[in-house]
Amino acid sequence: MRTGSEPMQARSPLRLRCGLAVFGLACAVAGLVLFMEFDRPGWAVACGVLAAVTATDLLVVVRHIRQGPHYQPGRDVPPYDPAKGPGRGRRSSSR
């Protein structure tokens, strides 16, 4: 629920997450190559799986960065209450 007290200039840490994903991908690929070189297939598979997960995260982060900022209501938009329908909200104490 929006309270109206959100920061005006809130930023998303996507660029930091992108940098960390690139670093993690480089480390995972390096581990994959080194463990393959030293004939450790179990560790190589683990680094390969980690590299795949990191690459997927990197793709998602890059997609979100390219989407750009989304609409955020300004200070002139009042906070809203969640919808209260049947079965939602507090129970009445009229028992």
N, C-alpha and C positions, 0 to 999 in steps of 0.2 A: 504494500500500500504506500502511496506517495504521502509524505507528511508535509512537504513544502519546505523542508529544511535541508534539502540536498545541496551539495556544493555547486556553485555556479560554473566553475571551470573544472569539473571532474575529468580525469584522464584515465584511459585504459592502459594497462601495462603490456600491450600487445608487442611493442617493439622490444622490450626486455625479454618477453617470452620467446620472441623470434630469435633473438641473439642466443639465448640459452638453448633453444632447440637446435640451432646450427652447431653450437659447441658440443652438445650431446650427440648429435649425429656424427660429427667428426670423430669423437672419442669412441663411439660404438663401431664405426667403420674401421678405425685403427685397431681396436680390439679384435674385430673379426679377422682382419688380415694377419695380425700377430699370432692369434691362436690357431689359425689355419697353418701358418708357417711352422709353428712348434708342435703341430699334430695333436691338438686338443679339441676334438670335434664337439664335445659337450659345451665347452665355453664358447666356441665359435658359433654354435647355434644360438646360445643365449645372447651373444652380441648381435647376431643377425636379427633376432626377434626385437631386441631393443632398438636397433637401427630402423626397422620397419615401423615400430610404434612412433619413434621420434620423427621419422619422415612424414608420417600421417599427421602428427601434431603440427609440424612445420607447414604443411599444405593448408591445414585449417586456419592457422594463424595468418598466413599470407592472404588467404581468401577474406578473412575478417578485416585485415588492414586495407585491402583493395575495395571493400564495400564502403568504406568511409564512415563518417559519423552518422548516427541515426537521429531522427527527430526526438528532441527532449522538450517537454513543456517548460515554459519560462516561469518567472515568479508571478506573473499575472494570472496563471491558471491555478485555481484553488485546489487543495487536496480533495480527494473523493473518498467516500465510505464504500467499503465492499458491498456488493449486492446482498440483501437479506431476503431470502425467499423461504418457502416452507422447508423446515428442517435445517435451517442455517441460523447462525447467531446464537444468542443466549436463550435458554429456556425460560419461559415465563414462570413466575413463582405463584401462580394462582391455583395451585392444587388444593 
